[in-house]
Amino acid sequence: MIDFRYHLVSIVAVFLALTVGIVLGTTMLQDPLLNTLKAETTQLREQSEQLRTEKDLADQLNTGSDALVAAYADDMLADRLADRRVLVVEAPGVEPELRDALIEEIKRADGTVSGQLAFTAQYLEPGQATFVNELTDQLSDGLELPRGNPYERAGAELAQAVVDGDKDVPDGVAVRTGDSFDGEAVLAGFTEAGLLSVQGSPASPADLVLVIAPTEPFPLAEGQEDDGEAVTPPGNAAMLALARAFSQAGGGVVLAGPPSADGPDGMVQQARAEDVRFSTVDNAGAATGNVVAVLALAAEAEGRRGHYGVGAASDGYLPDPLPEAQPEAAPSPSPSPADRADS
């Protein structure tokens, strides 16, 4: 007959066996497991130290390259943009230091900044598209606008206001139908509407246009993240429509931005994905990148375009061959004594 003592002894035996098994298992597995973890930790630490060393060397190399380029920038850029008028266009979110540095390099290359257009965040708001379209129509006197979305039509109108319009333009681009078109009125209208701000005299037609991309990419529209397909932030679409319009109107265009602009959702990356017909630079902000941006402008003046910098889709670090320096304009001859007497 099985009594309570038998059950008690059986239960104690089972728990004792479990305890012995656990002790033996942990003792036998402890050393191999710890050794494996220690080895992996050591390997990861060595890899981290190697990557840190490589990063420090890359930083030193970049710093040295920037210092070298800064020291010889005058010689590298002299007369590259002589007699060229450059319009500087800022997207919302451009850092003032980046803009000022690029303008300084344009002047170092003997170029003239004809003016600056800084677009506001309001211009890019999706809810403003209808207003942008209506404003474009109101200011289109003397201009035949192409079909397209509001930002394409606005870009075509603004391009006529700021880009040298003496060149032949392809079909579908805004064209002037008479002498009534007033570029200054167009800029004033967009300024009064809070869509952009103006410095200098951008209505004096420019030969070249430098469009500066923001440091932080524009956000996606609500719901775009869930589409599962390649999407374009609305801000990118609006600003790239401007750049395309400037290029189609006959101006040489360079879109320049810091490395982040060539990252996910960046303007430069989007432009390259669309295979735009103007130049891009993906490392502006550093001394070397700013020089490359100016050389890209000079190459555009020669009718050459390309994608420059360090991004995967770049054609090379800088234009090859380098653009030629422009000859200095001959000074006006001084009047002779006889001429002065006649006058």
C-alpha positions, 0 to 999 in steps of 0.5 A: 500500500502506497502511503503519504511517506512514499509520495513525499519521498518521490516529490523530494527526489524529483526536486533534488534531481532537477536541482542537481541537473540545473547545477551540473548544466550551468557549471558545464555551460558557464565557462564556454558561454562566458568565453564566447561572450568575452571573445565577441566583446573583445572583437567588437571593441577592437572594431570600434577602436579601428573605426574611431581611428579611421574616422579621426584620420578622415577628419584630419584629412578633410580639415587639411584639404579644406585648409589647403583649398582655402589657402589657394582659393583665390588662384583656383577661382580667379576670373572663373565667373568674370562678367557673369551675373549670378542669382542666389536662390534659397530654399527654406531652412538654408543656414545663413553661414552656408549662403554667405560662404557660397556668395563669398566664393562667387565674388572670389571668382569675380562673379556678380551676385545680381540678387537673392531670393529667399523662399519662405516656408509658406510658399511650400505649404501644400494648402497654399498651392491654390493661392500660388496658382491664383497669384501667378495668374494675376501677375502674368500680364504680358506672359504666356504661361505653360500648363502644369501644376501651380509650382511649375507655373509659378516657377516659369513666371519667376524665371522670366522675371530673373533670368536673362530672357534673350536666349532661345527657349524650348516649347512649353516654357513661359514666353513674353507676348509683349512689353507689358511683362514686369519682372519687378512687379512679379517679385513684389507680388510674391514678396507682399504675399509672404512667399519670398524675400528679396535682396539686391536687384534680382530683376536684373537678368542673371546668367546663372542661378545657384539654388541652395538646398536646406540642411534638414530635408523637407518633411513628407506629407501626411500619410506618405510614410505609409505608401510603401513606394518612393515618394517626394516631399512636397517641398522638394517638388516645389523647389525643383520645379523652380530650378527646372524653370530657371534652367529651361528659361536659359540660365545655367543652374547649380543646385548645391547642398550639404551632404545631408541634402544627398541623403534620404528625402534630400533635394540633391538626391531627388534631383539626381534621381530625376536626372535633372538637366542642371548641375548638382553639388552634394558637399557644399558647406566645407571649403572644398565643396563651396569651391566645387559649387562655384566651379560647377557654375563656371562649367554651366556657363560653358554649357556643361552640366554634371553631378559633383561631390562625394555621393554615390550618384556623383559624376566626379568630385569636380568638373573635368576638365576645369572651366576656363578663366574668363578674359577680363573685359578690356578697359574703355580707351581714354579719350585723346587730347583732340577728342577732349578738345572736340568735346 
